[in-house]
Amino acid sequence: MSPYAHITGWGMAVPERVMTNDDLAKLVDTSDEWIQSRTGIQQRHIASDEESTASLAVQASLNALEVAGLHPNDLNLIICSTSSPEHIFPATACLVQDRIGATNAGAFDLLAACTGFIFALNMGAQAIRSGSVRNVLVIGAETLSRLVDWTDRNTCVLFGDGAGAFVLQAGPQRSGVLSAVMRSDGSGGDLLNLPAGGSRLPASEETVKQRLHYIQMNGREVFRFATRVMAQATEQVVQAANLTLQDIDLIVPHQANQRIIEASLRSLKISMDRCVINLERYGNTSTASIPIATCEAIQNGRLKAGDKVVFVGFGAGLTWGAALVQWGGPFPGVRQVLPFRFRLYARFRSLARRILRRLDALVLGRYREDL
Ligand code: ACO
């Protein structure tokens, strides 16, 4: 029997700095009334100069490992879903691997925009189902504030920064991730994109002048697409697990826009009290929005062991998808772990490895040969 992927740990991290709608109204021609009535958003968290996608991801990951009672070196795989990586390469997941000291894990990034966390969750779960790994860290982390054009009111009011992480562990009982749906339609890629900075349009004076290094979006078309696919993916994922919508205790949708969520639930005939919404405080944190909303649902007692929950999202690509999870909790007999120690140990380990690499090159003369 293939093992199931149980979610045994969860964590989130958001920057301290809060930007309200009134703060935004000082930057662009907008108002608190417009933003709230069109999106439901009241405020968002924005990374400071010292924070970045990796630093938020590390904090969320350590919190998740603490809940699961797992050491970083117990991890076999780290998948970091992000559209705002630290660099094009190395992968942000590798930076996280180094900073938490996950010495036995392979690490890679996954890009499916706001649907990324669902895709990453499913990939982590399938790796466990195949029997090739036992412990996986799945992260959704963003600092889209770095990619937003702060002079464009169509986009800058929507996004916020943050990170969320789940620990997945192999277990024999039929629980955890029960089904998933992943879909894409690249023909809509131009509806939401960041045109320059990749191999197609490398950075140049011209791309900077034309403001092509910022997010561009056709809001109305994305809205229409989103309301259609959110309901569709929810129905499909429930069907794939041989369940009905009545069996679902909670829906945690991607937190992009309150009106999109309401329209999707209306067409599914699901009442809002079975749905988690926290976008009023965080805005759209893209791939981080579902794990952040999940952490808050657990904290507020809305998601309990045994509940069946649907995660559903959409995003650039275009991409959309859903995952159906029977919620569990940490495995019994969880060890107490101290995350700040991991970080300290990882810092020393990383430094020692850098020094050893340099010494090795010097002693063996590779350094001079390479020159
Ligand atoms: N403040 C004031 N007015 C604004 C603002 C603003 N911040 N933004 C746009 N407007 C104006 C527009 O210019 C437009 O004016 P016009 O009619 O004179 O041209 C007017 O408001 C209405 O614009 P609409 O686009 O019709 O507004 P709508 O009700 O559709 O709301 C919104 C816009 C909020 C962007 C909505 O379309 C939406 O949420 N779309 C989905 C976006 C989304 O979810 N994106 C994230 C995808 S996930 C990912 O992968 C990152």
Residues whose N, C-alpha, C, O or C-beta is under 5 A from the ligand:
A	BS01	ACO	D29 T30 S31 W34 R38 T39 A113 C114 R153 N154 V157 G219 R220 V222 F223 A256 N257 S286 F314 G315 A316
